[in-house]
Amino acid sequence: MRAAVLTILAAMAASAPVLALDKVALQLKWRHQFQFAGYYAAVKQGYYRDAGFDVELREAGPETDTVDEVLSGRAQYGVGTSDLVLARSQGKPVVVLAVIYQHSPFVLLTPASSGIQDVQSLADKPIMMEKGSAELLAFFRNEGVDPARLTILPHTFDEHDLLNGHAAAMSAYSTDEPYKLKAEGVPYLTFSPRTAGIDFYGDNLFTSETELREHPERVRAFLDASVRGWVYAMQHPEEIVSYILATYPRGKSRDHLLFEAAETEKLIHPELIEIGYVNPGRWQAIAETYADLGMMPHHQRLDGFVYERDPRIDWRRYAWPVGIVGALALVGGGWALVATRMNRRLHREVGTRREAEVAATRASEAKTRFLAVLAHEVRSPLSGIISSLHLWRQEKDPATREEVAAIAQTSAHTLLQTVDEILHHSEIESGSTIAIQLCPVQVRDFLGEIIAHFRASATLKSLDLGLEVDAAVPDTLALDPLRLRQILSNLITNALKFTDEGFVRLHASIETAASGDRQLILEVVDSGPGLTPEQIARIFTPYAQADQTIAHRYGGTGLGLSISADLARLLGGDISVESDGRTGATFTVRLPVSQGNTVAAG
């Protein structure tokens, strides 16, 4: 009898329904490789299964449109480039869930034997370019090449078509195709949009508004599992490479996949930025870059484009309940005071919460902006040094090696200047005491040396760089030459950077106030594009520049003017700027000069 009961129970257990996993599809943007390591890790480690998913990872071919696959419902999630913002501007309801690559791997490759030395030389030449390469078109526009002059061929994804002359250049990923050329010992040149300031996001996990609206919990769970997978993959790259070779063999060697893993880490920056973090402000900057190049409308609203895990509460829907409660409280009479106190407390709590949210958002954006600027400003000159050293080792011609060494030296100087700016700003911001050391300075010689230092830079741009010192300025003054040189160098560097034609002048004079106090007035005047009142209001703020595109076009940390203003205050003076918003700007440094400050010459 007992045996029969056990048999029946076993049969019931075997026939009990098992909760089925939710089947979803993730459309990759290319064939299986380390580029999608995090999603493989999420499958391998069971992160998707634990979240209730049976995930199909779909390869893409040359003609696959990941946006169309997701919006059509054939896939619920996809991996896309920064072209997603262009799709959004065209009315396609895509939603970015997570940014995986903080920098895009898109580059152009051309064999060294082609003789092509710059992007402009590719005009009217055949170029193999894949779909979703809008940022490369933006790169050409930014470098003065009309995309209409490009002869774009279908991409065969075969580097031999580059070597046999079928194409003069091909779009590629810095994490992939260069390995093949290196393996075959083929010298090549790389043209990266980042060198021109076009620093876009790379691979992005996205979905559709329909998926988000109908399955919000599924979206949240899928995102969490995917990010967990990426964290694991970046911590265990060799393990994931073994998994790819065993599960998704595509003919790539282990060395090739490990090369891809190492290059991928450079673009993701897991040591600096949380994997999956999305900065809406950077997406807006990407959109404005596209808009500046005529590829989408200016000031495009991106509401709903970036996924909000915890959207702010819309208090308007509580208006009627609160109104009814208020009316009942008034009718009740005796509850009026209680209701008033409760409302006041609620407003205070809501206000406090909003202030805390705003402060936290600003702090997070400032941190992200700083890390992004730091990573870009440090990595660019480092890349220049590494590339120069590589070319120096290969080059035999002494004259060419000298040129390459000069490039490396310039990059090293740029890197040192960036580090000095950041350290100096940190010293000022931390409240550390900065010693002011006054000593006799031959004013005219001192200012002349500063101008002479920038003469070559001005000549390269055909700018008139001049110095004017009023006769009333004493020959010798007690000044801090180190701090004053830093202030003026920052101002002149900025003036030369943004002035394309005309002049940059340094003018020195002495002013005497009604009180009898005297000031040394140093004015840096340029004929550049000018500044609007809004730009002037933020130009001395750390890490801020006149507008979002300046860092893309000209580089820089956005610390120079902030440091100059701080140093001027430490010297007892200040800096101000005047501009009509159309042409030219005047930066004025005012430093106190007491009667005893004048030093007798000789």
C-alpha positions as CSV (number, residue, x, y, z in Angstrom):
1,M,0.0,0.0,0.0
2,R,2.8,2.4,1.0
3,A,4.6,1.6,-2.2
4,A,1.5,2.4,-4.2
5,V,1.1,5.8,-2.5
6,L,4.7,6.7,-3.2
7,T,4.3,5.7,-6.8
8,I,1.2,8.0,-7.1
9,L,3.0,10.9,-5.4
10,A,6.0,10.5,-7.7
11,A,3.7,10.5,-10.8
12,M,2.0,13.7,-9.6
13,A,5.3,15.4,-9.0
14,A,6.5,14.4,-12.4
15,S,3.4,15.8,-14.0
16,A,3.3,19.0,-12.0
17,P,3.6,22.1,-14.3
18,V,7.0,23.8,-14.4
19,L,7.1,27.6,-14.7
20,A,8.2,28.3,-18.2
21,L,11.0,30.8,-18.8
22,D,10.0,34.0,-20.6
23,K,11.4,33.7,-24.1
24,V,13.0,37.0,-25.4
25,A,15.4,37.8,-28.2
26,L,18.4,40.1,-28.1
27,Q,19.5,41.3,-31.6
28,L,23.2,41.7,-31.7
29,K,24.7,44.2,-34.2
30,W,27.2,41.7,-35.6
31,R,28.4,38.1,-35.5
32,H,29.4,36.4,-32.3
33,Q,32.6,37.8,-30.8
34,F,33.9,39.3,-27.6
35,Q,32.1,42.6,-28.5
36,F,29.0,41.0,-26.9
37,A,30.9,39.2,-24.0
38,G,28.5,40.5,-21.3
39,Y,25.5,38.9,-22.8
40,Y,27.3,35.6,-23.2
41,A,28.3,35.8,-19.5
42,A,24.7,36.5,-18.5
43,V,23.7,33.2,-20.2
44,K,26.7,31.2,-19.0
45,Q,26.4,32.3,-15.4
46,G,22.6,31.8,-15.3
47,Y,21.8,35.5,-14.7
48,Y,19.1,35.5,-17.4
49,R,17.7,32.2,-16.2
50,D,17.6,33.4,-12.6
51,A,15.6,36.4,-13.8
52,G,13.1,34.1,-15.6
53,F,14.4,34.5,-19.1
54,D,15.2,32.1,-21.9
55,V,17.3,34.5,-24.1
56,E,18.1,34.0,-27.7
57,L,21.2,35.9,-28.8
58,R,20.8,36.6,-32.5
59,E,23.7,37.3,-34.8
60,A,23.4,40.1,-37.4
61,G,24.5,40.1,-41.0
62,P,25.7,43.0,-43.1
63,E,22.1,44.0,-44.0
64,T,20.6,43.5,-40.5
65,D,18.9,46.7,-39.2
66,T,18.8,46.2,-35.4
67,V,16.4,49.1,-34.9
68,D,13.9,47.6,-37.3
69,E,14.3,44.2,-35.7
70,V,13.4,45.6,-32.3
71,L,10.6,48.0,-33.4
72,S,9.0,45.3,-35.5
73,G,8.8,43.0,-32.4
74,R,11.0,40.3,-33.9
75,A,13.4,41.0,-31.1
76,Q,12.6,42.6,-27.8
77,Y,16.1,44.1,-27.2
78,G,19.0,45.1,-29.4
79,V,22.5,46.4,-29.4
80,G,22.9,49.7,-31.3
81,T,25.4,52.5,-32.0
82,S,25.0,56.2,-31.3
83,D,22.9,56.3,-34.5
84,L,20.0,55.5,-32.1
85,V,19.7,59.2,-31.4
86,L,19.2,59.8,-35.1
87,A,16.5,57.1,-35.2
88,R,14.8,58.9,-32.3
89,S,14.9,62.2,-34.1
90,Q,13.2,60.5,-37.0
91,G,10.3,59.5,-34.8
92,K,11.4,55.9,-34.1
93,P,10.4,55.0,-30.5
94,V,13.7,53.5,-29.3
95,V,14.8,53.7,-25.7
96,V,18.4,53.4,-24.5
97,L,18.6,51.1,-21.5
98,A,22.4,51.1,-20.9
99,V,25.6,52.3,-22.4
100,I,28.3,49.6,-22.6
101,Y,31.1,51.3,-24.5
102,Q,31.9,54.8,-23.2
103,H,33.8,55.4,-26.4
104,S,32.9,54.2,-29.9
105,P,35.3,51.7,-31.5
106,F,34.5,53.0,-35.0
107,V,37.6,53.9,-37.1
108,L,38.7,54.1,-40.7
109,L,41.6,51.8,-41.8
110,T,43.8,52.3,-44.8
111,P,47.0,50.5,-45.8
112,A,50.2,52.5,-45.4
113,S,51.1,51.7,-48.9
114,S,48.1,53.7,-50.2
115,G,49.9,57.0,-49.6
116,I,46.8,58.4,-47.9
117,Q,47.9,60.6,-45.0
118,D,44.7,62.3,-43.9
119,V,40.9,62.0,-44.1
120,Q,40.6,64.7,-46.7
121,S,42.6,62.5,-49.1
122,L,39.7,60.0,-49.1
123,A,37.3,62.3,-50.9
124,D,36.3,60.8,-54.3
125,K,38.0,57.5,-53.4
126,P,36.1,54.1,-52.8
127,I,35.4,53.4,-49.1
128,M,33.8,50.3,-47.7
129,M,31.4,51.5,-45.0
130,E,28.9,49.5,-43.0
131,K,25.4,50.4,-41.9
132,G,25.1,52.5,-38.7
133,S,28.3,54.5,-39.5
134,A,26.8,57.9,-39.2
135,E,29.5,59.0,-36.8
136,L,32.1,58.4,-39.5
137,L,30.0,60.6,-41.9
138,A,30.0,63.2,-39.1
139,F,33.8,62.8,-38.9
140,F,34.1,63.6,-42.6
141,R,31.9,66.6,-42.3
142,N,33.8,67.8,-39.3
143,E,37.0,67.5,-41.3
144,G,35.6,69.5,-44.2
145,V,34.8,66.6,-46.5
146,D,31.2,66.7,-47.9
147,P,29.8,63.1,-47.6
148,A,28.4,63.6,-51.1
149,R,31.9,63.3,-52.4
150,L,32.4,59.9,-50.8
151,T,32.2,56.8,-53.0
152,I,30.7,54.3,-50.5
153,L,30.9,50.6,-51.4
154,P,29.1,47.7,-49.8
155,H,31.2,46.4,-46.9
156,T,32.6,42.9,-47.6
157,F,34.3,42.7,-44.2
158,D,37.3,41.2,-45.9
159,E,40.5,43.1,-45.2
160,H,42.0,41.6,-48.4
161,D,39.7,43.9,-50.4
162,L,41.5,46.8,-48.7
163,L,44.9,45.3,-49.6
164,N,44.1,44.5,-53.2
165,G,42.9,48.0,-54.0
166,H,39.2,47.3,-54.1
167,A,38.7,50.0,-51.6
168,A,41.0,52.8,-50.4
169,A,39.7,52.6,-46.8
170,M,37.2,50.6,-44.8
171,S,35.2,51.2,-41.7
172,A,36.3,49.0,-38.9
173,Y,36.2,48.4,-35.1
174,S,39.5,49.3,-33.3
175,T,38.8,46.1,-31.2
176,D,38.8,43.8,-34.2
177,E,40.1,44.3,-37.7
178,P,43.5,45.8,-36.7
179,Y,44.4,42.4,-35.3
180,K,44.1,40.8,-38.7
181,L,46.3,43.4,-40.4
182,K,48.9,43.1,-37.6
183,A,48.8,39.3,-37.9
184,E,49.6,39.5,-41.6
185,G,52.3,42.1,-41.0
186,V,50.6,44.8,-43.1
187,P,51.4,48.4,-42.0
188,Y,48.2,50.5,-41.8
189,L,46.9,53.9,-40.7
190,T,44.0,54.4,-38.4
191,F,41.7,57.5,-38.6
192,S,39.6,57.8,-35.5
193,P,36.7,60.3,-35.1
194,R,37.9,60.9,-31.5
195,T,41.0,62.7,-32.8
196,A,38.6,65.3,-34.2
197,G,36.6,65.6,-31.0
198,I,33.7,63.3,-32.1
199,D,33.7,61.1,-29.0
200,F,30.4,59.2,-29.2
201,Y,29.1,56.3,-27.1
202,G,29.7,52.8,-28.6
203,D,27.5,49.8,-28.2
204,N,24.2,50.5,-26.4
205,L,21.6,48.2,-25.1
206,F,18.1,49.4,-26.2
207,T,14.5,48.4,-26.5
208,S,11.2,49.9,-27.8
209,E,8.6,52.1,-26.1
210,T,6.1,49.3,-26.6
211,E,8.3,46.8,-24.7
212,L,8.8,49.3,-21.9
213,R,5.1,50.2,-21.7
214,E,3.8,46.6,-21.8
215,H,6.5,44.9,-19.8
216,P,8.2,47.4,-17.4
217,E,9.3,44.7,-14.9
218,R,10.7,42.5,-17.7
219,V,12.7,45.5,-19.0
220,R,14.1,46.1,-15.5
221,A,15.0,42.5,-14.9
222,F,16.6,42.0,-18.4
223,L,18.7,45.2,-17.9
224,D,19.9,44.1,-14.4
225,A,20.9,40.6,-15.7
226,S,22.7,42.1,-18.7
227,V,24.7,44.5,-16.6
228,R,25.7,41.7,-14.2
229,G,26.9,39.7,-17.2
230,W,29.1,42.6,-18.4
231,V,30.6,43.1,-15.0
232,Y,31.5,39.4,-14.8
233,A,32.8,39.4,-18.4
234,M,35.2,42.2,-17.7
235,Q,36.5,40.6,-14.6
236,H,36.9,37.2,-16.2
237,P,37.8,37.8,-19.9
238,E,39.8,34.6,-20.5
239,E,37.0,32.5,-19.1
240,I,34.5,34.2,-21.5
241,V,36.9,33.8,-24.4
242,S,37.0,30.0,-23.7
243,Y,33.2,30.0,-23.6
244,I,32.9,31.9,-26.9
245,L,35.3,29.5,-28.6
246,A,33.3,26.5,-27.3
247,T,29.8,27.8,-27.8
248,Y,29.9,30.3,-30.7
249,P,32.9,29.3,-32.9
250,R,33.3,31.7,-35.7
251,G,36.9,31.0,-36.8
252,K,38.6,33.5,-34.6
253,S,41.6,32.4,-32.7
254,R,42.1,32.7,-29.0
255,D,44.7,35.4,-29.4
256,H,42.3,37.3,-31.6
257,L,39.5,37.2,-29.0
258,L,42.0,38.2,-26.2
259,F,43.1,41.1,-28.3
260,E,39.5,42.1,-28.7
261,A,39.0,41.8,-24.9
262,A,41.9,44.0,-24.1
263,E,40.8,46.7,-26.6
264,T,37.2,46.5,-25.4
265,E,38.3,47.2,-21.8
266,K,39.9,50.5,-23.0
267,L,36.6,51.6,-24.4
268,I,34.4,50.5,-21.5
269,H,36.5,52.0,-18.7
270,P,35.1,49.7,-16.0
271,E,37.7,51.1,-13.6
272,L,36.3,54.6,-14.0
273,I,32.7,54.4,-14.9
274,E,30.0,52.0,-13.7
275,I,29.1,49.6,-16.5
276,G,25.8,50.6,-18.1
277,Y,25.8,54.2,-16.8
278,V,24.0,56.6,-19.1
279,N,24.6,60.3,-19.0
280,P,21.6,62.1,-20.7
281,G,23.7,65.2,-21.0
282,R,26.2,63.4,-23.1
283,W,23.4,62.1,-25.4
284,Q,22.3,65.7,-25.8
285,A,25.8,66.7,-26.7
286,I,26.0,63.8,-29.3
287,A,22.6,65.0,-30.7
288,E,23.9,68.6,-31.0
289,T,27.1,67.4,-32.8
290,Y,24.9,65.6,-35.3
291,A,22.8,68.8,-35.6
292,D,25.8,71.0,-36.1
293,L,26.7,68.8,-39.0
294,G,23.2,69.0,-40.5
295,M,22.3,65.4,-39.8
296,M,19.3,66.1,-37.5
297,P,17.4,69.2,-36.2
298,H,18.9,71.4,-33.5
299,H,17.6,71.3,-29.9
300,Q,15.9,68.0,-30.5
301,R,14.0,67.0,-27.4
302,L,15.1,63.6,-26.1
303,D,12.3,63.0,-23.6
304,G,11.8,59.3,-23.1
305,F,14.9,58.4,-25.1
306,V,17.0,57.4,-22.0
307,Y,15.4,54.8,-19.7
308,E,14.6,56.0,-16.2
309,R,14.7,53.2,-13.7
310,D,12.9,55.2,-11.0
311,P,11.0,58.0,-12.7
312,R,10.0,61.0,-10.6
313,I,6.6,60.8,-9.1
314,D,4.0,62.9,-10.9
315,W,2.4,64.7,-8.0
316,R,-0.3,66.2,-10.3
317,R,-2.3,63.0,-10.1
318,Y,-2.7,63.5,-6.4
319,A,-4.3,66.9,-6.9
320,W,-7.9,65.8,-6.7
321,P,-7.5,63.6,-3.6
322,V,-5.6,66.4,-1.8
323,G,-8.3,68.9,-2.8
324,I,-11.0,66.7,-1.4
325,V,-9.2,66.1,1.8
326,G,-8.7,69.9,2.1
327,A,-12.3,70.6,1.5
328,L,-13.4,68.0,4.1
329,A,-10.9,69.5,6.5
330,L,-12.4,72.9,6.0
331,V,-15.9,71.7,6.4
332,G,-14.9,69.9,9.6
333,G,-13.6,73.2,11.0
334,G,-11.7,71.6,13.8
335,W,-9.4,69.8,11.5
336,A,-8.3,72.9,9.6
337,L,-5.2,73.5,11.7
338,V,-4.2,69.8,11.6
339,A,-4.6,69.7,7.8
340,T,-2.5,72.9,7.5
341,R,0.3,71.5,9.6
342,M,0.3,68.3,7.6
343,N,0.4,70.1,4.3
344,R,3.3,72.3,5.4
345,R,5.2,69.2,6.6
346,L,4.5,67.5,3.3
347,H,5.7,70.5,1.3
348,R,8.9,70.7,3.4
349,E,9.6,67.0,2.9
350,V,8.9,67.2,-0.9
351,G,11.1,70.3,-1.2
352,T,13.9,68.7,0.8
353,R,13.6,65.6,-1.4
354,R,13.7,67.6,-4.6
355,E,16.7,69.6,-3.4
356,A,18.5,66.3,-2.5
357,E,17.7,64.8,-5.9
358,V,18.9,67.9,-7.7
359,A,22.1,68.0,-5.6
360,A,22.7,64.3,-6.2
361,T,22.1,64.6,-9.9
362,R,24.4,67.6,-10.2
363,A,27.1,65.8,-8.2
364,S,26.7,62.7,-10.4
365,E,26.8,64.7,-13.6
366,A,29.9,66.6,-12.4
367,K,31.7,63.4,-11.5
368,T,30.8,61.8,-14.8
369,R,31.8,64.9,-16.8
370,F,35.1,65.1,-14.9
371,L,35.9,61.4,-15.5
372,A,34.9,61.6,-19.2
373,V,37.0,64.7,-19.7
374,L,39.9,63.3,-17.7
375,A,39.8,59.9,-19.6
376,H,39.7,61.7,-23.0
377,E,42.3,64.4,-22.3
378,V,44.8,61.9,-20.9
379,R,44.2,59.1,-23.3
380,S,44.5,61.2,-26.5
381,P,48.1,62.4,-25.8
382,L,49.0,59.0,-24.5
383,S,47.8,57.5,-27.7
384,G,49.9,60.0,-29.6
385,I,53.0,59.1,-27.6
386,I,52.4,55.3,-28.1
387,S,51.8,55.7,-31.8
388,S,54.8,57.9,-32.2
389,L,57.1,55.5,-30.4
390,H,55.7,52.6,-32.6
391,L,56.4,54.6,-35.8
392,W,59.8,55.7,-34.5
393,R,60.9,52.1,-34.0
394,Q,59.8,51.2,-37.5
395,E,61.1,54.2,-39.3
396,K,64.7,54.2,-40.6
397,D,64.9,57.7,-42.1
398,P,66.6,60.1,-39.6
399,A,64.6,63.1,-40.7
400,T,61.3,61.3,-40.4
401,R,62.3,59.9,-37.0
402,E,63.0,63.4,-35.8
403,E,59.5,64.5,-36.9
404,V,58.0,61.6,-35.1
405,A,60.0,62.4,-32.0
406,A,58.7,66.0,-32.1
407,I,55.1,64.7,-32.3
408,A,55.7,62.5,-29.2
409,Q,57.3,65.4,-27.4
410,T,54.3,67.6,-28.1
411,S,51.9,64.9,-26.9
412,A,53.9,64.5,-23.7
413,H,53.9,68.2,-23.1
414,T,50.1,68.3,-23.6
415,L,49.7,65.4,-21.2
416,L,51.9,67.1,-18.6
417,Q,49.9,70.3,-19.0
418,T,46.6,68.5,-18.5
419,V,47.9,66.7,-15.3
420,D,49.3,70.0,-14.0
421,E,45.9,71.7,-14.5
422,I,44.0,69.0,-12.7
423,L,46.5,68.9,-9.8
424,H,46.6,72.7,-9.5
425,H,42.8,72.9,-9.5
426,S,42.6,70.1,-6.8
427,E,45.1,72.0,-4.7
428,I,43.0,75.2,-4.9
429,E,39.7,73.4,-4.4
430,S,41.0,71.5,-1.3
431,G,41.8,74.8,0.4
432,S,45.6,74.2,0.5
433,T,47.6,77.3,1.1
434,I,49.3,78.6,-2.1
435,A,52.3,80.8,-1.3
436,I,52.4,84.1,-3.2
437,Q,56.0,85.2,-3.8
438,L,56.4,88.8,-4.9
439,C,59.7,89.8,-6.4
440,P,60.9,92.7,-8.7
441,V,59.7,92.1,-12.3
442,Q,60.8,94.1,-15.3
443,V,57.3,94.5,-16.6
444,R,58.0,95.1,-20.3
445,D,60.6,92.4,-20.6
446,F,58.3,89.9,-18.7
447,L,55.3,90.6,-20.9
448,G,57.5,90.5,-24.0
449,E,58.8,87.0,-23.1
450,I,55.2,85.7,-22.7
451,I,54.2,87.1,-26.1
452,A,57.3,85.6,-27.7
453,H,56.4,82.2,-26.4
454,F,53.1,82.3,-28.4
455,R,54.6,83.9,-31.5
456,A,54.9,80.6,-33.4
457,S,51.3,79.5,-32.6
458,A,50.0,82.8,-33.9
459,T,52.1,82.6,-37.0
460,L,50.7,79.2,-37.9
461,K,47.2,80.7,-37.9
462,S,48.3,83.9,-39.6
463,L,47.2,86.0,-36.6
464,D,48.6,89.3,-35.5
465,L,49.9,88.8,-32.0
466,G,50.9,92.1,-30.4
467,L,51.9,93.8,-27.1
468,E,51.0,97.3,-26.0
469,V,52.3,98.8,-22.7
470,D,51.2,102.3,-21.7
471,A,54.0,104.7,-20.8
472,A,52.5,105.2,-17.3
473,V,53.3,101.6,-16.4
474,P,56.4,101.5,-14.2
475,D,59.4,99.7,-15.6
476,T,59.6,97.5,-12.5
477,L,56.8,96.2,-10.2
478,A,56.7,93.7,-7.3
479,L,54.7,90.8,-8.8
480,D,54.4,87.0,-8.5
481,P,55.8,86.1,-12.0
482,L,54.9,82.4,-11.7
483,R,51.2,83.0,-11.0
484,L,50.9,86.0,-13.4
485,R,52.6,84.0,-16.2
486,Q,50.1,81.2,-15.6
487,I,47.1,83.5,-15.8
488,L,48.2,85.3,-18.9
489,S,49.3,82.1,-20.7
490,N,45.8,80.6,-20.1
491,L,44.1,83.7,-21.5
492,I,46.4,84.0,-24.5
493,T,46.1,80.3,-25.2
494,N,42.3,80.5,-25.2
495,A,42.3,83.6,-27.5
496,L,44.6,82.0,-30.0
497,K,42.6,78.7,-29.9
498,F,39.2,80.4,-30.8
499,T,40.4,83.1,-33.1
500,D,40.6,82.0,-36.7
501,E,41.5,85.4,-38.3
502,G,42.5,88.9,-37.2
503,F,44.4,89.6,-34.0
504,V,45.2,88.8,-30.4
505,R,46.7,91.6,-28.3
506,L,47.9,92.0,-24.7
507,H,47.6,95.6,-23.4
508,A,49.0,96.8,-20.0
509,S,48.0,100.0,-18.2
510,I,47.7,101.5,-14.8
511,E,44.5,102.9,-13.3
512,T,44.2,105.0,-10.2
513,A,40.9,104.9,-8.2
514,A,39.3,107.9,-6.4
515,S,40.7,106.4,-3.2
516,G,44.2,106.7,-4.5
517,D,44.6,102.9,-4.9
518,R,46.3,101.9,-8.1
519,Q,45.7,98.8,-10.2
520,L,47.8,97.0,-12.9
521,I,45.3,96.4,-15.8
522,L,46.2,93.6,-18.2
523,E,43.8,93.1,-21.1
524,V,43.8,90.2,-23.6
525,V,41.8,91.3,-26.6
526,D,40.9,89.1,-29.6
527,S,38.9,89.3,-32.8
528,G,37.3,85.8,-32.3
529,P,33.6,84.8,-32.4
530,G,32.7,86.5,-29.2
531,L,30.7,85.3,-26.2
532,T,27.0,85.5,-25.3
533,P,25.9,86.6,-21.8
534,E,24.9,82.9,-21.1
535,Q,28.4,81.7,-22.0
536,I,30.1,84.5,-20.0
537,A,28.0,83.4,-16.9
538,R,29.6,79.9,-16.9
539,I,33.0,80.4,-18.5
540,F,34.9,80.6,-15.2
541,T,33.1,77.5,-13.8
542,P,35.4,74.4,-13.4
543,Y,35.1,71.8,-16.2
544,A,32.7,74.2,-18.0
545,Q,33.3,75.7,-21.5
546,A,31.4,78.2,-23.5
547,D,29.2,75.5,-25.1
548,Q,28.9,71.7,-25.4
549,T,30.8,71.5,-28.7
550,I,34.0,73.2,-27.7
551,A,35.4,70.2,-25.9
552,H,34.6,68.1,-29.0
553,R,36.2,70.6,-31.4
554,Y,39.2,72.0,-29.5
555,G,39.7,69.6,-26.5
556,G,40.8,70.8,-23.1
557,T,39.7,70.2,-19.5
558,G,37.7,73.4,-19.0
559,L,40.0,74.3,-16.1
560,G,42.2,77.0,-17.5
561,L,39.9,80.0,-16.9
562,S,38.8,78.7,-13.6
563,I,42.4,78.3,-12.4
564,S,43.2,81.8,-13.7
565,A,40.2,83.4,-11.8
566,D,41.3,81.6,-8.6
567,L,44.9,82.8,-9.0
568,A,43.8,86.4,-9.7
569,R,41.8,86.3,-6.4
570,L,44.8,84.9,-4.5
571,L,46.8,87.9,-5.9
572,G,44.2,90.2,-4.5
573,G,42.6,91.0,-7.9
574,D,40.0,89.6,-10.3
575,I,39.3,88.7,-13.9
576,S,36.3,89.8,-15.9
577,V,35.3,89.4,-19.6
578,E,33.3,91.6,-22.0
579,S,31.9,90.8,-25.4
580,D,29.1,91.9,-27.6
581,G,28.2,88.3,-28.4
582,R,29.2,88.6,-32.1
583,T,32.8,89.6,-32.6
584,G,35.7,89.6,-30.2
585,A,36.2,89.3,-26.5
586,T,38.2,91.2,-23.9
587,F,39.5,89.4,-20.8
588,T,40.7,91.9,-18.1
589,V,42.9,91.1,-15.2
590,R,43.0,93.7,-12.4
591,L,45.8,93.4,-9.8
592,P,46.4,95.8,-6.9
593,V,49.5,97.9,-7.1
594,S,50.3,99.9,-3.9
595,Q,52.4,103.0,-3.9
596,G,55.2,101.0,-2.3
597,N,54.9,98.3,-4.9
598,T,56.9,100.2,-7.5
599,V,60.5,99.0,-7.4
600,A,63.3,101.3,-8.5
601,A,65.1,100.1,-11.5
602,G,68.8,99.4,-11.4
